[in-house]
Amino acid sequence: MCGIFGLVVSERAALSSRWHENALRRLIGLSEPRGKEAAGLAIATGANVRVFKRSGRPIKMVRSREYQRFIQACFENVPVNGSGGLAAPLATIGQCRLVTSGSEHLAGNNQPIITDHCVGVHNGIVVNERELWAEHPGLRKSLQVDSEVIFALLDRYVAKTLSLQSALALVFDKIYGATTVAILRDDAAAVALATNTGTLYTALSAKN
């Protein structure tokens, strides 16, 4: 299965962009054994979410000039304090992919997956994907990966005025198969995490 990871940092931590870059490199390296066919991440700073993803080994992605330019662009407009620490909150979600459906050579199939209001990563397999698309003909399917239906359904349920928590619970009630997700949305200043396998772990540091 794939490896998903994330990092959420408070502005009170006042950690430098170099610290963030090194932490992300470490997280990608730790996740690579779970998926070596593609990798990607989304970094949220304020109202902006930037996404970068590539096919091939995650470590090669991290070493590429394109990735370095992406990281630089993410941090260049983030305010810093007098000590050089970032003075704004940041959130990152990412995935190292083991392909189960959808070619990794088509960029859209790699993660994070982008829908109308979600940027999300998924570890697992939705085994009733076809049934869910058929049950909701108003949803727009544009990718080959089963993960897309999770985030498309979440968009649909939130649009019906459900809270993010209630909508996510309803999505998990509809899908069959092992599923763990991390999600950023354009209508919530939060990172949503959910799993039906129990294999989702979080840690809170003393530095926020």
Buried (B, 14 or more C-beta within 10 A) or exposed (E): BBBBBBBBBEBEBBBBBEBBBEBBBEBBEEBBEBBBBBBBBBBBBEEEBBBBBBBBBBBEBBEBEEBEEBBEEBBEEBEBEEEEBBBBBBBBBBBBBBBBEBEBEEEBBBBBBBBEBBBBBBBBBBEBBEBBBEEBEEBEBEBEBBBBBBBBBBBBBBEEEBEBEEBBEBBBEBBEEBBBBBBBBEEEEEBBBBBBEEEBEEEEEEEE
